[in-house]
Amino acid sequence: MPRVTINGDDFGMNESCTNAILRALCEGMITDATMMANGSYFDEAIQMAQEYRLTDRIGVHFNLTEGLPLTIGIMSMPLFVKDGAFHRAFLRQPRELNEVERQAVFAELCAQAERIRRAGIAITHADSHHYLHTYRALAPIFAAVCHHCGINSIRLNRTLDTPAHPCVTDGRIDNKFWREQGLRTVEHFGRYTDLFETEIPDRTEILVHPDFDRDGRLIDRTAVVDDCPSGMVLDGAIYQEKSLTLCRYQELVT
């Protein structure tokens, strides 16, 4: 029976997805979550984690593409910030950073991890919004931040290859990079839709974005249409159909 960890991204980003992640954790639809330190619902997410005793099931969801920065230094970096908020210029045109930019990114990411840890979260692992940590220009900074902040596990690039979602390699690091940096990982990584499209190997992380659709159903958000999240309904039956053994993230990393 393949062992799988199911991670819910964006805890604390907004009210809807935060409430959805809490429900998914409580109902066993996901095993872990990663928290966005600059999310608009951060304080409420922290309260939920403490009330429901989830503080040892949450990692950091590093973010440089959405919301407000936590540090002043990165505010003057147009590659990441415009009009006082993060934007997605780096995703559109990734490039190498100069030393000043690298230092600003390092400081911002450290501040995000430290805010989460100060709130009483153990930070079990790391990943990033829009997979920023997998880009060659940024991966060494993320590795340095993890070491500085005492985070020993990090998400892989996509490894499950399906016609609908092929492996992504352009501009991305090779997954062996993380091991070379002394960080722990699972063996495979994919999305919720992969459960329906391919066989799932042992020690796999599956990413979901829990949210609620317009009918109040718990879904894996893959799009927002007319300001309403949409995606596949999360259904634990697929775990049984695939004979998957759900495990906590830290149980599968080596």
C-alpha positions in Angstrom: 0.0 0.0 0.0 1.7 3.2 -1.1 2.3 5.7 1.7 1.0 9.2 0.8 1.0 12.6 2.6 -1.7 15.1 1.5 -0.7 18.7 2.1 -3.2 21.6 2.0 -1.5 24.8 0.8 -2.5 28.5 1.7 -3.5 28.1 5.4 -4.1 31.7 6.5 -4.3 33.2 3.0 -8.0 34.2 3.3 -11.1 33.2 5.2 -12.5 30.7 2.7 -9.4 28.5 2.1 -8.4 28.7 5.8 -11.8 27.4 6.9 -11.6 24.7 4.2 -8.2 23.6 5.3 -9.3 23.3 8.9 -12.3 21.2 7.8 -10.1 19.0 5.6 -7.7 18.4 8.4 -10.4 17.6 10.9 -12.1 15.2 8.4 -8.9 13.4 7.5 -9.0 14.6 3.9 -5.5 16.1 4.3 -2.7 15.1 6.6 -0.8 18.4 6.8 -0.9 22.0 5.8 1.4 24.9 5.0 0.8 28.4 6.3 1.1 31.7 4.6 2.7 34.2 7.0 1.5 37.3 5.2 -2.1 36.0 4.6 -5.0 38.2 5.5 -6.4 35.4 7.7 -3.1 34.6 9.5 -4.2 35.4 13.0 -7.4 33.4 12.7 -5.5 30.4 11.2 -3.1 30.5 14.2 -6.1 30.5 16.6 -7.6 27.5 14.8 -4.3 25.6 14.8 -4.0 26.1 18.6 -7.6 25.4 19.4 -7.7 22.2 17.3 -4.1 21.1 18.4 -2.7 21.2 14.9 0.5 23.2 15.6 2.7 20.1 14.9 1.0 19.5 11.5 1.8 22.8 9.8 4.7 24.0 7.7 5.6 27.3 6.0 4.2 28.3 2.7 6.8 30.8 1.6 5.3 33.6 -0.5 6.8 36.3 -2.8 3.9 36.7 -5.3 0.8 37.7 -3.4 -0.2 39.9 -0.5 1.9 42.4 1.6 5.6 41.9 2.4 6.7 41.6 6.0 10.0 43.4 5.6 11.0 46.9 4.3 14.0 45.8 2.3 12.1 43.9 -0.4 9.7 46.8 -0.9 12.1 48.5 -3.2 12.6 45.4 -5.4 10.3 45.9 -8.5 10.9 42.2 -9.5 8.8 41.2 -6.5 6.9 44.3 -5.2 4.7 46.9 -7.0 2.6 49.5 -5.2 3.5 48.0 -1.9 2.3 44.5 -2.6 3.8 41.3 -4.0 3.1 40.6 -7.7 4.1 38.0 -10.3 6.8 39.6 -12.4 9.4 37.0 -11.5 7.0 34.2 -12.7 6.6 35.9 -16.0 10.3 36.5 -16.6 12.5 34.5 -14.1 16.1 35.8 -14.0 19.2 35.7 -11.7 19.1 38.1 -8.8 21.7 40.6 -7.9 23.2 40.5 -4.4 21.0 43.2 -3.0 17.9 41.3 -4.2 19.2 38.1 -2.8 19.7 39.6 0.6 16.2 41.2 0.5 14.6 37.9 -0.4 16.5 36.1 2.3 15.4 38.6 4.9 11.7 38.4 3.8 11.6 34.6 3.8 13.3 34.5 7.2 10.7 36.9 8.6 7.9 34.8 7.2 9.2 31.7 8.9 9.9 33.5 12.2 6.4 35.0 12.3 4.9 31.5 12.1 7.3 30.0 14.7 6.7 32.9 17.1 3.0 32.1 17.0 3.7 28.6 18.3 3.8 26.6 15.1 6.5 23.9 14.9 7.1 24.4 11.1 7.3 20.7 10.0 8.4 21.5 6.4 8.5 24.1 3.7 7.0 24.8 0.3 6.2 27.9 -1.6 3.4 29.8 -3.3 3.5 29.2 -7.1 6.4 26.8 -6.6 8.9 29.7 -6.3 11.4 27.6 -4.4 11.9 25.3 -7.4 13.3 28.0 -9.7 17.1 27.8 -10.2 17.5 31.5 -9.4 15.8 31.2 -6.1 16.4 27.7 -4.8 19.8 28.4 -3.2 18.1 31.3 -1.2 15.3 29.0 0.0 17.9 26.4 1.0 19.8 29.0 3.0 16.6 30.2 4.7 15.7 26.7 5.7 19.1 26.1 7.3 19.0 29.5 9.0 15.5 28.9 10.4 16.0 25.2 11.3 13.6 23.8 8.7 14.9 20.4 7.6 12.3 19.3 5.0 11.1 20.8 1.7 8.8 20.0 -1.2 10.1 18.5 -4.5 9.4 19.6 -8.0 6.6 17.7 -9.7 7.7 14.1 -10.4 4.4 12.4 -11.4 4.1 12.7 -15.2 0.6 12.6 -16.8 -0.7 14.0 -20.2 -2.8 16.6 -18.3 0.1 17.6 -16.0 3.5 16.8 -17.3 6.6 17.2 -15.2 7.9 20.8 -15.1 11.6 21.3 -15.8 12.1 24.7 -17.5 14.0 27.0 -15.3 13.6 24.6 -12.4 16.2 22.8 -10.2 16.8 19.1 -10.3 15.3 17.5 -7.2 18.6 16.1 -6.1 19.6 19.7 -5.3 17.7 19.5 -2.0 19.5 16.4 -0.9 22.8 18.0 -1.8 21.8 20.9 0.4 21.2 18.5 3.3 17.4 18.9 3.2 15.0 16.0 3.5 12.2 15.2 1.0 9.7 12.6 0.1 10.3 10.6 -3.1 7.5 11.8 -5.4 5.3 14.9 -5.7 2.0 15.5 -7.6 -1.5 17.0 -7.5 -4.9 15.7 -6.4 -5.9 15.1 -10.0 -3.0 12.7 -10.4 -4.8 10.3 -8.0 -7.3 9.7 -10.9 -4.8 9.6 -13.7 -1.9 7.5 -12.7 -0.6 5.0 -10.2 0.8 6.6 -7.1 4.2 5.3 -5.9 5.3 4.9 -2.3 6.3 8.0 -0.3 4.4 10.6 -2.4 3.3 14.1 -1.4 0.0 15.1 -3.0 -0.8 18.9 -3.0 -4.3 20.2 -2.7 -5.7 23.7 -2.3 -8.8 23.2 -0.1 -11.6 25.7 -0.6 -15.3 25.9 -0.9 -17.2 26.2 -4.2 -20.4 28.3 -4.7 -22.4 25.4 -3.4 -20.4 25.1 -0.2 -18.7 21.9 -1.2 -15.1 21.2 -0.1 -13.0 21.2 -3.2 -9.4 21.2 -4.5 -9.3 24.7 -5.9 -7.8 24.9 -9.4 -9.4 28.1 -10.6 -11.4 31.1 -9.6 -14.4 31.9 -11.8 -16.4 35.1 -11.2 -14.7 35.4 -7.8 -15.8 31.9 -6.8 -13.4 29.0 -6.3 -13.9 26.0 -8.6 -12.3 22.5 -8.8 -12.8 18.8 -8.0 -14.8 17.9 -4.9 -12.4 16.4 -2.3 -13.5 12.8 -1.7 -11.7 10.4 0.6 -13.0 7.4 -1.3 -10.2 7.8 -3.8 -7.7 7.0 -1.1 -9.4 3.7 -0.5 -9.8 3.0 -4.2 -6.1 3.5 -4.7 -5.2 1.5 -1.5 -3.3 4.5 -0.2 -1.9 4.7 3.4 -2.2 8.3 4.5 0.8 9.5 6.6 2.0 12.7 8.2 4.6 14.6 6.2 7.4 14.0 8.6 6.7 10.2 8.5 7.7 10.1 4.8 10.7 12.4 4.5 14.2 10.9 4.6 
